[in-house]
Amino acid sequence: QVQLVESGGGLVQPGGSLRLSCAASGFTFSTYAMRWYRQVPGKEREWVAFIGNTGLYTTHADSVKGRFTISRDNAKNTVYLQMNSLKPEDTAVYYCNAVYDSTSYWGQGTQVTVSS
C-alpha cells in the first residue's frame, strides 16, 4: 500500500523556520523524483521544489528560492523541505508528490500558517 505522509507543519511567526518531512512507503522511493507543492483555498496548486531520485539535482520556484531547500534521505525513504524566513504568503497546505514515468503519488498535506 503506497503512502506519503507529510508532517512538520504548524503555526510560525513571520521570519521563522519550519522543516517539513514526507515519509514514503509501499514503493521504491529511491527511483522516484520528488516534488513539494502548496495550495491555498480557492487557488491552484503551486509547485514549490523538485529533487531528482538521487538527490543530486534540485530546483526551487522563484517565490521560495534562497529561503526553502528540498533534500532527501533515500535510506530513510523521506524527503524534506527546510523553510526559512517564512512570510505570511507562504501560508498554505503543503503536499509532497512522488513521480516516476507516468506514475504519481500524493500525500494528504500538512498545514503551514505564517502569522504573528
VOPAGU-2260 file (C-alpha; in pm, 1 decimal, decimal comma):
REM VOPAGU-2260
SITE   aa  ch    i         X         Y         Z
SITE  GLN   A    0       0,0       0,0       0,0
SITE  VAL   A    1     152,0     326,7    -115,1
SITE  GLN   A    2     170,3     601,2     145,1
SITE  LEU   A    3     316,1     950,1     156,0
SITE  VAL   A    4     277,3    1107,2     498,0
SITE  GLU   A    5     367,7    1471,9     547,1
SITE  SER   A    6     448,7    1616,3     888,1
SITE  GLY   A    7     612,4    1920,1    1044,2
SITE  GLY   A    8     355,7    2184,1     959,9
SITE  GLY   A    9     217,4    2429,7    1211,2
SITE  LEU   A   10     189,2    2792,2    1312,6
SITE  VAL   A   11     502,1    3005,8    1292,1
SITE  GLN   A   12     571,9    3378,1    1311,7
SITE  PRO   A   13     698,5    3570,5    1008,7
SITE  GLY   A   14    1072,5    3523,8     975,1
SITE  GLY   A   15    1059,0    3185,4    1143,8
SITE  SER   A   16    1150,5    2840,5    1017,2
SITE  LEU   A   17     988,1    2501,5     975,9
SITE  ARG   A   18    1106,1    2171,9     834,8
SITE  LEU   A   19     851,3    1957,6     659,9
SITE  SER   A   20     901,1    1583,8     620,3
SITE  CYS   A   21     734,9    1338,1     385,4
SITE  ALA   A   22     775,7     971,6     474,2
SITE  ALA   A   23     720,2     726,5     189,3
SITE  SER   A   24     629,6     360,0     193,5
SITE  GLY   A   25     489,6      96,8     -39,7
SITE  PHE   A   26     706,9     178,3    -340,2
SITE  THR   A   27    1076,5     201,3    -432,9
SITE  PHE   A   28    1139,7     551,8    -306,5
SITE  SER   A   29    1492,6     581,8    -445,5
SITE  THR   A   30    1370,2     553,0    -804,3
SITE  TYR   A   31    1118,8     836,5    -775,2
SITE  ALA   A   32    1173,8    1206,0    -820,8
SITE  MET   A   33    1000,9    1408,9    -551,2
SITE  ARG   A   34     824,6    1743,5    -553,2
SITE  TRP   A   35     669,0    1972,5    -297,5
SITE  TYR   A   36     358,6    2169,5    -386,7
SITE  ARG   A   37     139,3    2405,3    -189,5
SITE  GLN   A   38    -219,6    2517,7    -217,5
SITE  VAL   A   39    -427,1    2798,5     -76,4
SITE  PRO   A   40    -807,7    2753,7     -69,5
SITE  GLY   A   41    -959,8    2881,4    -391,1
SITE  LYS   A   42    -630,3    2880,4    -578,9
SITE  GLU   A   43    -449,8    2629,7    -798,8
SITE  ARG   A   44    -186,6    2403,9    -651,0
SITE  GLU   A   45     156,2    2569,5    -687,2
SITE  TRP   A   46     481,4    2383,5    -746,0
SITE  VAL   A   47     744,8    2467,9    -483,2
SITE  ALA   A   48    1050,0    2243,7    -527,5
SITE  PHE   A   49    1185,9    1938,3    -710,9
SITE  ILE   A   50    1456,3    1686,1    -630,9
SITE  GLY   A   51    1581,4    1405,8    -853,7
SITE  ASN   A   52    1582,6    1046,7    -738,6
SITE  THR   A   53    1948,2    1052,4    -631,1
SITE  GLY   A   54    1924,2    1394,7    -468,3
SITE  LEU   A   55    2197,6    1540,0    -687,8
SITE  TYR   A   56    1964,9    1773,3    -875,4
SITE  THR   A   57    1727,9    2020,7    -712,5
SITE  THR   A   58    1533,0    2322,4    -827,6
SITE  HIS   A   59    1303,3    2566,0    -649,9
SITE  ALA   A   60    1029,4    2805,0    -750,7
SITE  ASP   A   61    1136,8    3168,7    -774,3
SITE  SER   A   62     895,5    3257,7    -494,0
SITE  VAL   A   63    1090,6    3043,8    -244,5
SITE  LYS   A   64    1442,3    3043,0    -391,1
SITE  GLY   A   65    1702,9    3126,8    -129,9
SITE  ARG   A   66    1458,3    3059,2     156,1
SITE  PHE   A   67    1346,1    2697,9     105,2
SITE  THR   A   68    1563,6    2391,8      47,8
SITE  ILE   A   69    1448,4    2049,6     -65,0
SITE  SER   A   70    1650,0    1741,9      30,6
SITE  ARG   A   71    1601,5    1368,5      63,9
SITE  ASP   A   72    1736,4    1068,3     252,8
SITE  ASN   A   73    1686,4     754,6      48,2
SITE  ALA   A   74    1795,4     536,6     340,2
SITE  LYS   A   75    1501,4     675,1     538,7
SITE  ASN   A   76    1257,8     698,0     245,5
SITE  THR   A   77    1197,8    1059,4     335,1
SITE  VAL   A   78    1200,4    1393,1     156,8
SITE  TYR   A   79    1231,0    1722,4     342,2
SITE  LEU   A   80    1153,5    2085,9     285,1
SITE  GLN   A   81    1350,1    2326,6     502,3
SITE  MET   A   82    1165,9    2658,1     509,9
SITE  ASN   A   83    1342,6    2966,4     643,6
SITE  SER   A   84    1249,7    3334,4     651,5
SITE  LEU   A   85     884,8    3244,2     627,9
SITE  LYS   A   86     636,5    3503,7     507,7
SITE  PRO   A   87     258,6    3525,9     552,8
SITE  GLU   A   88     220,0    3449,3     182,2
SITE  ASP   A   89     380,2    3107,9     243,8
SITE  THR   A   90      65,0    3007,7     432,5
SITE  ALA   A   91     -81,4    2703,4     255,9
SITE  VAL   A   92    -131,9    2331,3     270,8
SITE  TYR   A   93     192,4    2168,2     160,5
SITE  TYR   A   94     187,7    1839,9     -31,7
SITE  CYS   A   95     461,7    1600,5    -134,8
SITE  ASN   A   96     443,0    1423,0    -468,1
SITE  ALA   A   97     636,7    1120,2    -593,8
SITE  VAL   A   98     680,3    1079,4    -968,4
SITE  TYR   A   99     827,2     804,9   -1185,1
SITE  ASP   A  100     744,7     792,7   -1553,4
SITE  SER   A  101     362,5     817,0   -1566,1
SITE  THR   A  102     309,6     713,5   -1202,6
SITE  SER   A  103     236,4     982,0    -946,9
SITE  TYR   A  104     155,0     958,1    -576,8
SITE  TRP   A  105      37,3    1232,9    -341,8
SITE  GLY   A  106      35,0    1281,6      30,9
SITE  GLN   A  107    -255,4    1418,9     229,7
SITE  GLY   A  108     -89,8    1752,7     301,8
SITE  THR   A  109      23,1    1944,9     607,3
SITE  GLN   A  110     -91,4    2294,6     700,2
SITE  VAL   A  111     163,6    2573,2     734,0
SITE  THR   A  112      39,9    2902,5     876,7
SITE  VAL   A  113     267,9    3205,3     896,9
SITE  SER   A  114     115,4    3470,9    1119,2
SITE  SER   A  115     200,8    3697,8    1407,8
